[in-house]
Structure formats: structure tokens, C-alpha cells
């Protein structure tokens, strides 16, 4: 069973809680967040890493279409998807299951 606030026995967790953070994680998982990655506008290393990651994700997703990686909170991707798939006069059904769905109804 999941042990809140403890990652001593991370690999022994039986169930992964599917809730928004904060959550504990194995230090190995969080270590890359401390690395110094360059800015995509300024450093070629970042562009290479971005392109390589997008190509690998496209392979996993079995698509030949472009894969776009978005840096930001989940709402960034949800909002981009919403704004790029509907037009101002389209009718949209949004089933309210929480605060984000309610936000969509008001702002979509």
C-alpha cells in the first residue's frame, strides 16, 4: 500500500496513487530536474534533446505526425488542444467532473 511522505521503500509500493501532487518519488526519478538544460532559443543542445525526445515519443505513439512537447502545467496542453480544435461558433459538450471542467465551461 502507498506510504504517504515516505520513499524509503519506493519500489515496494503496491499501488500508485493517481492524484495530483505533491507525491513522493524515488530520488533517481527526480534527479534530472536538477540538471542544467539550455534554453531552446539559445542553445543547440536543447534543440537536439527536444527533437530526439519528440522523435522517440512519435515512435512510442506510432505516429509519423509531429509531436509537440509543451513545458508547463497540464492546463497548458488542455487549453492548446481546446483552442486548436474548436471554432468560435462550434457547440461543445463539457461534462463537469471537477474544477477544470467547470473552468472549461466558463472560458472555452
matplotlib code that plots the C-alpha trace (Angstrom):
import matplotlib.pyplot as plt

x = [0.0, 1.2, 3.0, 2.4, 5.6, 8.0, 10.1, 12.5, 10.8, 9.7, 10.0, 7.8, 4.7, 1.8, -0.4, 0.4, -1.9, -3.4, -3.8, -2.2, 1.0, 2.8, 3.8, 7.0, 9.3, 12.5, 15.4, 16.6, 13.4, 13.7, 17.5, 17.2, 15.1, 18.3, 20.3, 21.1, 19.2, 19.8, 17.2, 15.7, 16.1, 19.7, 21.4, 21.7, 21.9, 18.4, 17.1, 18.8, 17.4, 13.9, 14.0, 15.4, 12.7, 9.9, 11.1, 11.2, 7.7, 6.4, 7.8, 6.1, 2.9, 3.2, 2.7, 4.5, 2.9, 4.8, 4.9, 4.9, 6.4, 4.9, 6.6, 4.1, 1.2, -1.3, -3.8, -1.4, -1.8, -5.5, -6.1, -3.9, -5.9, -9.2, -8.2, -6.9, -9.8, -12.9, -14.1, -16.0, -19.4, -18.9, -21.1, -19.2, -20.4, -18.3, -19.3, -18.4, -16.4, -14.3, -12.8, -11.0, -14.2, -16.1, -13.3, -13.6, -17.3, -16.7, -13.7, -13.9]
y = [0.0, 3.6, 5.2, 9.0, 11.0, 8.1, 7.0, 4.7, 1.6, 3.2, 0.0, -1.9, 0.3, -1.8, 0.8, 4.2, 6.9, 8.7, 12.1, 15.5, 16.1, 16.6, 13.0, 11.3, 9.7, 7.8, 10.2, 8.7, 9.9, 13.4, 13.8, 15.0, 18.0, 19.4, 19.2, 22.4, 22.3, 25.0, 27.4, 26.2, 29.7, 30.0, 26.5, 23.9, 21.2, 21.8, 21.7, 18.4, 17.0, 18.3, 16.8, 13.5, 13.2, 14.2, 11.5, 8.8, 9.8, 9.7, 6.1, 5.1, 6.7, 5.0, 8.3, 9.9, 13.2, 15.9, 15.5, 18.8, 18.8, 21.6, 22.8, 23.9, 22.7, 20.3, 23.1, 24.5, 21.4, 21.2, 24.8, 24.5, 21.4, 23.2, 26.3, 24.3, 22.0, 24.2, 27.4, 30.2, 29.0, 25.3, 23.6, 21.8, 19.5, 19.6, 17.2, 18.8, 16.4, 18.9, 22.4, 22.1, 21.1, 23.9, 26.3, 24.9, 25.7, 29.3, 30.0, 27.7]
z = [0.0, -0.7, 2.2, 2.2, 2.6, 2.6, -0.3, 1.6, 0.1, -3.1, -5.2, -2.7, -3.3, -4.3, -5.8, -7.4, -6.3, -9.3, -7.6, -8.3, -6.2, -4.1, -4.2, -3.0, -5.7, -5.9, -5.9, -9.1, -10.8, -9.6, -10.2, -13.9, -12.7, -11.1, -14.3, -16.2, -19.5, -22.0, -23.4, -26.7, -28.1, -27.2, -27.1, -29.8, -27.1, -26.1, -29.7, -30.2, -27.0, -27.9, -31.4, -30.2, -27.4, -29.9, -32.4, -29.7, -28.4, -32.0, -32.2, -29.0, -30.1, -33.5, -35.4, -38.3, -37.3, -35.4, -31.7, -29.7, -26.2, -24.0, -20.9, -18.4, -16.3, -17.7, -18.3, -20.9, -23.1, -22.4, -23.4, -26.5, -27.5, -26.9, -28.8, -31.8, -32.3, -32.0, -33.7, -32.1, -33.3, -32.6, -30.0, -27.3, -24.6, -21.4, -18.7, -15.4, -13.2, -11.4, -11.3, -14.6, -16.4, -14.8, -15.9, -19.5, -19.5, -18.4, -20.6, -23.5]

ax = plt.figure().add_subplot(projection="3d")
ax.plot(x, y, z, "-o")
ax.set_aspect("equal")
plt.show()
